[in-house]
Amino acid sequence: MGNTAQIRLSDREDSSHPIALTTPDELVICINPHRTGFAEFVGTRAMLEAEGVLPEKVIWPDGFDGKCWNDGQFRYWLRRQRPKGAKGPRKAFQGVDWWMLRWEPVNGPDFRERELAEKKKELEDMIYLRSPAGIRESGIASERYWAAVDDKKFQAFKTCIPGWVKPRRGRNTPSSDGGDSEGVTGGEVAFKAPR
């Protein structure tokens, strides 16, 4: 479900009414968000301490101040964070137990170098697809795709797996052998799973 905390908005007229704030029960881990090259651990102080990602005697910052340090391998940044979806002024969340720890490699490439490497790889892939080997590989993949589309048993099997194929809408059609297709629409093949 979630952890619920009560906060009071101190700069509004309705500050006497606490607002219920729900946060996840488990630590949230974001690896390489927006292709930035760092990782973030988001959760309560107890969650971060239990995960073992903090030094033993870390000094927790006050309010929304941040604490940065470097252990030679990674750069760290610890700060309080407004819970996702929470509304209201920032200072209303100064006492909320919801923290973000970001860490990134000290000697890793910066975001410009990573973006350049991604663009270089994308260009190399496009050039390969236009080469004779790439054209041949695309042709083989296309043949396999259309063979799978034409494989009636495989298409019928896919309908047995929940969520893989959206059910078609439409009217019932007679099967090719003249019999009833048992409610199958749009020319699909009826398939009964073995029990």
Salt bridges, closest charged atoms under 4 A:
GLU40 OE2 - ARG102 NH2 2.56
GLU49 OE2 - ARG45 NE 3.19
GLU104 OE1 - ARG75 NH2 3.73
ASP110 OD2 - ARG112 NH1 3.17
GLU118 OE1 - ARG35 NH2 2.66
ASP125 OD1 - LYS121 NZ 2.77
GLU182 OE1 - LYS192 NZ 3.19
GLU188 OE2 - ARG168 NE 3.41
